[in-house]
Amino acid sequence: MKYILLFIVLSLFACTPKSLPTVISITDEKVEVKLSYMSTKSDLEEIVTQLKDKEQINLDYSKSTFFENGKLRDVALIVTLPSGKIGKASAMLAHIENQYFGFFLDKSTDGEERFKIGILSSN
């Protein structure tokens, strides 16, 4: 009986979504946007403005869906870089409850951009 209770408690912790606040980081070397189930439509509106104003990066999230409280339900992104490179990716709620989704642009490598869009690490 003790082991069954322990299993139930551990299962509940495993199913509980992590705390994954929205992250946007813009520096001379990199641009990083991390979204999760905690991200809101207003977060995305602000991110779009910052990316466009500071980096001339276009972020289209128009195919994403939101709950009534404004939080992200399913995410679909199209990112257009100033170089013309385009990345597209999407994920359902189950994927963004325990990991970040977004994109990363590394501008520090010998004039070549490294670009990734999709699931991102939490650190």
C-alpha positions in Angstrom: 0.0 0.0 0.0 2.9 2.4 0.9 4.4 1.8 -2.6 1.1 2.5 -4.3 0.8 5.8 -2.5 4.4 6.7 -3.4 3.7 5.8 -7.0 0.6 8.0 -7.1 2.5 11.0 -5.6 5.4 10.6 -8.0 3.0 10.4 -10.9 1.3 13.6 -10.0 4.6 15.4 -9.8 5.6 14.1 -13.2 2.4 15.3 -14.7 2.6 18.8 -13.2 3.8 21.3 -15.8 7.1 23.1 -15.0 7.3 26.8 -14.4 8.4 28.1 -17.8 8.0 31.9 -18.0 8.3 33.6 -21.4 11.8 34.6 -22.3 13.1 37.1 -24.8 16.8 37.9 -25.0 18.3 40.3 -27.6 22.0 41.0 -27.5 24.7 41.9 -30.2 25.5 38.2 -30.5 22.2 36.4 -30.2 18.4 36.6 -30.2 16.4 34.1 -28.2 12.6 33.7 -27.8 11.3 31.0 -25.5 7.5 30.3 -25.3 5.5 27.9 -23.2 2.1 27.2 -21.9 2.5 30.2 -19.6 3.0 32.6 -22.5 0.1 35.0 -23.4 -1.1 36.7 -26.5 0.1 40.0 -25.1 3.6 38.5 -24.5 3.7 37.6 -28.2 2.5 41.0 -29.3 5.3 42.6 -27.3 7.9 40.1 -28.7 6.8 40.9 -32.3 7.3 44.6 -31.6 10.7 44.2 -30.0 12.0 41.8 -32.7 10.8 44.1 -35.5 12.1 47.3 -33.9 15.5 46.0 -32.7 16.4 43.3 -35.1 14.2 43.6 -38.2 13.0 40.1 -37.6 9.4 39.2 -38.5 7.5 36.8 -36.3 4.1 35.6 -37.4 2.1 33.7 -34.8 -1.3 34.1 -36.5 -1.9 30.3 -36.7 -1.3 29.9 -32.9 -4.4 29.4 -30.7 -5.1 30.7 -27.2 -7.3 29.9 -24.3 -10.0 32.4 -23.1 -7.6 33.6 -20.4 -5.1 34.6 -23.2 -2.6 31.8 -22.5 -1.0 29.9 -25.3 -2.8 26.7 -26.3 -1.0 25.6 -29.5 1.9 27.5 -31.1 2.7 27.9 -34.7 5.5 30.3 -35.7 7.0 31.6 -38.9 10.2 33.6 -38.4 11.7 35.7 -41.2 15.2 36.9 -40.6 16.7 40.1 -42.2 18.9 37.8 -44.4 15.7 36.3 -45.9 16.0 33.0 -44.2 12.6 31.6 -43.0 11.9 29.1 -40.3 8.5 27.5 -39.5 7.5 25.2 -36.6 4.5 24.3 -34.5 3.7 22.4 -31.3 0.6 21.4 -29.4 -0.1 22.2 -25.7 1.3 18.8 -24.6 4.7 19.7 -26.0 4.9 23.2 -24.4 3.8 22.2 -20.9 7.3 20.8 -19.9 9.7 22.4 -22.4 10.3 25.7 -24.2 9.3 26.3 -27.8 10.6 29.2 -29.9 13.7 30.2 -31.8 17.4 31.0 -31.4 19.6 33.1 -33.6 23.4 33.1 -33.1 25.0 36.0 -34.9 28.5 35.6 -33.4 29.9 33.0 -35.8 32.2 34.4 -38.6 29.3 36.3 -40.3 27.2 33.2 -40.6 23.9 33.0 -38.8 23.1 29.8 -36.8 19.3 29.6 -36.6 17.1 27.0 -34.8 13.3 27.0 -34.5 11.2 24.5 -32.5 11.8 22.9 -29.1 14.5 24.6 -27.1 16.3 23.7 -23.9 15.2 25.1 -20.5 18.5 26.6 -19.5 
